[in-house]
Amino acid sequence: MSTVYDFSAKLNNGAEQALADYRGKVLLIVNTASKCGFTPQYKGLEDLFQKYRAQGLEVLGFPCDQFGHQEPGSDEDIRGFCELNYGVSFPLYSKIEVNGDAAHPLYKFLRAEAGGLLGDAIKWNFTKFLVGRDGRVLERFAPTTAPEKVAPEIEKALAG
């Protein structure tokens, strides 16, 4: 059976990152956008990262422009926006697609492992996937779920 460790993705700086490098960590994987009503969640995601990083949490941001053209910028634009406006220090990846034939293989896997209420498609930006230390998807959270509401599940995953 596959885990997230079977995938790699290009970081925002162009370097390829094997997700196997996160083995043993709890991951919160989020598709993000800079011009979305949920964009302020970047602050909450950074807060979670800072609070739980020493215990083994990694937040991974995957910018996506598939929803209302809300992530039109280049990787450099996105990185600058996130650092300047939200102090983002967690890893940001290169812009990807999360739905359709061109969806990144990681997102095809995440969707198959944890479908949403109306099927497995990602409905909007800031859908969150919590992944345990074993690389298996534990839970999927809707875009409307504020990052701080995910904290109790993160704590359980870190303790497990």
N, C-alpha and C positions, 0 to 999 in steps of 0.2 A: 504494500500500500504506500502511496506517495505521501510526502510531507512537504511543508514549505521549503525544507532544506534541499529539495531536489531542483530548485529554481535559482536563477540569477537574474539580475536586472541592472540596468545602467544607472549609476548615480548621476545626480544633477551636474557634477563636474566632468562627466563623460567616462569615468572609470567603471568597469564592470564589477559588480558586487555579488559574490556567491552568498545566498541566504544561509548556506551551511555555516558560514562564519558566525552566525547568531545562535548556533546550536547551544542549548542549555539556557537560553534567555526566554522571557515571555515577550511576545511581540504584539503590538497594536498597529495593525496595517490599515491605512486610511487613504481613500482617494480624495484629493483636495482640489481647491480652486481659489483663486485670488479675488474674484469678482462675484462672489456668491453671498446670499444672505447668511449662510453658515460660516463664512470666512473667519469671523471672530473666534470660531472654535480653535483656530491655530493657537491662541493664547492658552486655552484649556488643555490642549494637547501638550504644549510646552510645559505647562505646570505639572501635568502627570509625569512627563519625562524627567523633570528635575526632582520631583518627589520620590519616584520609585527607581530611578536609574541605578543607584547603588545596590538595590536589591535584585537587579537583573532585568528591568524593563527596557525595551527598545521601542520607540515609536518610529514608524517608517511612513513617510509621506509620499504618495504617488499622485502628482498633479495630473489632471485629466480635463480635456476640453470638450467632452462629449455631451455636456448638459448645458444648454443655453449659451454656448460659446463663452463660458465664464472663466476660462483659463487661456486667454489668447497669447500671452507673452512667451518669450523664449525661456529656456532653462535658466539663463543668467538673470533675466527680468524677474522670474519667479523667486529665485534664491534671494535676490536683493530685496524684493517686496517683503518676503517672509522674515528676513533678518531685521530689516528696518522697522517694520510695523508690529511685529510680534516677538522679536527676539528669538526666533526659531533656531535651535541648535541641534535638533534631532535630524537624522539623515533624510534628505529630500532626494528623490529619484528623478530621472528624466521623464518628461511628459509621456503618458501612455494612454491607450484605450482600455476600458474595463468591460465593455460589452461588444458583441458582434464578432464577425470573423477575424477582425484585426486585434481583438482583445489580447492583452499580454497573457502568456501561459500561466503566470502566477494567479491572475485574476480569474481565468477559466477554472483553475483548481479551487480557489477560494469560494467561488460561486457554487461549484458542484458540491463542495463540502458543507456549506451552510447557506441554503436557499433562503430567500426572504418570504414574506407573507404572500406575495403574488408571483411566485416563481423565483428562479435564481438570478435574474438580471439585476444589476445595480440600478436603483431608481434615481439616485441623485448623488451629488458631491457629499463627502464626509460620511459615507457608509464606513463603518468600522468593523474590523475582524480581530478578535482576540485569539491569539495562538499560544498554546502552552509550551512549556520547556521542551516537550517531545516533538515539536513541529506540527502538531495536529490542531486543527481549528476547534476552538472551544465554543465560541459564540459569535454571532453577528449582531451588530447594533445599527439601528436606523440613523439616517442623517440628523433627525430631530433629537436624538439622544445626545445630550451635552456630555462632553468628555468627563466631567466630574462625576456623572452618574455611572460611569463605567468603573470607577475606582474600586468599589467593593469586589467586583469580579476580577479585577487586576490583582487585588490583595489575595484573593483565594488562589489564583493561578500562581502567584509568587510563593505562597505558602505550600502549595502542592508540589 
